């Protein structure tokens, strides 16, 4: 089942940290990632794209090995 993360759009970095946790994100970065699911070589990753300290867009991607937005 795919969860809709569009409710994160418009939230600032502090609100995202409170809701999703820190994981391995550099605070001032324009793109943050969260691993939603990991199985052997496959993972499902949530990408949060920031502009002016607010989430502008969200994207979920299935990745094999290294994952880039």
C-alpha positions, 0 to 999 in steps of 0.5 A, a space after each residue: 500500500 502506498 502512503 500519500 506524503 503530499 500533506 508534508 508540502 508547505 511544512 518547514 524543516 523543523 516541522 519535518 524533523 518533528 514528524 519524520 525524524 532526523 535520519 541522515 539529512 544535512 539541515 540546510 540541504 535542498 533535498 532530504 531523503 527518508 528510507 521508507 522500506 528496505 529489502 536486500 538490494 531494493 529500497 523505497 525512498 521518500 524525497 522532500 524538495 525544499 524551497 525557501 525552507 518549505 517543502 515544495 514537492 515530494 517524490 517516492 522512488 524505488 531504488 536498486 543500489 544507490 538512489 538519486 532524485 
